[in-house]
């Protein structure tokens, strides 16, 4: 076996991280309210992921923090300094904020070194070049300093953009869908490298993404947004284990959804009775959300009777579709392949209670 050396990155200078306070911030485009009363506090050195579907307001919120848009209501503070409210607006160049855009926004006519040096015009030429070369070394690209961006891969261009954003040592770094242009194979490695650099720089960081797995990998906390509002804010585990509503649960995992009704504090369904959430009243309609890994396939006669109606090989886990009496659609199960188990086979279906979520039937 041939072992390849892992890149060795120079240590990133520590930034003086700021606390970011977003207080009842609103923003409208004409009659369309894109951000609706969002409030959160991001601690110095914390990485927050703004997560949500396209059009939910996450990029608009990022632009408001950057100073590229002016809020129509509320206020934004960096530490104790108000940078935006009804009477104050600090322009972006005076906020000490670094930006990494979705398309990286590198200048094609400048070398990578010149791109990184661009944000250091206040320094002398020699000092700026030295800082830029060190920044490129931190992201493992010092050998490409004199190349142009088009000569680099997408992942390398992203790292140049990161070096350019970090070289002025910003107190806050804002990243808008920074990995969306990368293929899946490359995305994982670039995210890992980026997270390493961010941890070393210790800048407060806000990352916009629509990918829940990416948010869980990168964020100390996740801010889930929907239709301009902040729906839930918490650690990745909190949002996955205790989503605030059915739509939030769907965002983090494919769900088998089974209807039922509450009786004596439990929800009755064709798959059995499960504890209802505390805010659900007697007789209320509810939805049982079962993660695919919570559908266990056993020998016939053990658990609910089921029949395999489809099977797909997916690598580590196979996908099974299982018809169960009383359900309108098959359950989706993701399990390690079971030898000999195929379409048409009878099975016993058991539901792992740890993989079950219960919500009111009405949509949020």
Secondary structure as GFF3:
##gff-version 3
##sequence-region A 1 364
A	DSSP	beta_strand	20	29	.	.	.	ID=ss1
A	DSSP	beta_strand	32	42	.	.	.	ID=ss2
A	DSSP	beta_strand	47	51	.	.	.	ID=ss3
A	DSSP	alpha_helix	58	66	.	.	.	ID=ss4
A	DSSP	beta_strand	73	78	.	.	.	ID=ss5
A	DSSP	beta_strand	81	84	.	.	.	ID=ss6
A	DSSP	three_ten_helix	92	94	.	.	.	ID=ss7
A	DSSP	beta_strand	97	100	.	.	.	ID=ss8
A	DSSP	alpha_helix	112	117	.	.	.	ID=ss9
A	DSSP	three_ten_helix	118	120	.	.	.	ID=ss10
A	DSSP	alpha_helix	125	138	.	.	.	ID=ss11
A	DSSP	three_ten_helix	142	144	.	.	.	ID=ss12
A	DSSP	three_ten_helix	149	151	.	.	.	ID=ss13
A	DSSP	alpha_helix	154	166	.	.	.	ID=ss14
A	DSSP	beta_strand	172	176	.	.	.	ID=ss15
A	DSSP	alpha_helix	184	201	.	.	.	ID=ss16
A	DSSP	beta_strand	204	209	.	.	.	ID=ss17
A	DSSP	alpha_helix	212	218	.	.	.	ID=ss18
A	DSSP	beta_strand	221	226	.	.	.	ID=ss19
A	DSSP	beta_strand	229	234	.	.	.	ID=ss20
A	DSSP	alpha_helix	236	241	.	.	.	ID=ss21
A	DSSP	alpha_helix	246	252	.	.	.	ID=ss22
A	DSSP	beta_strand	255	263	.	.	.	ID=ss23
A	DSSP	beta_strand	266	269	.	.	.	ID=ss24
A	DSSP	beta_strand	272	275	.	.	.	ID=ss25
A	DSSP	beta_strand	285	291	.	.	.	ID=ss26
A	DSSP	three_ten_helix	292	294	.	.	.	ID=ss27
A	DSSP	beta_strand	295	298	.	.	.	ID=ss28
A	DSSP	beta_strand	304	312	.	.	.	ID=ss29
A	DSSP	beta_strand	318	324	.	.	.	ID=ss30
A	DSSP	beta_strand	331	335	.	.	.	ID=ss31
A	DSSP	beta_strand	346	351	.	.	.	ID=ss32
A	DSSP	three_ten_helix	353	355	.	.	.	ID=ss33
A	DSSP	beta_strand	356	360	.	.	.	ID=ss34
###
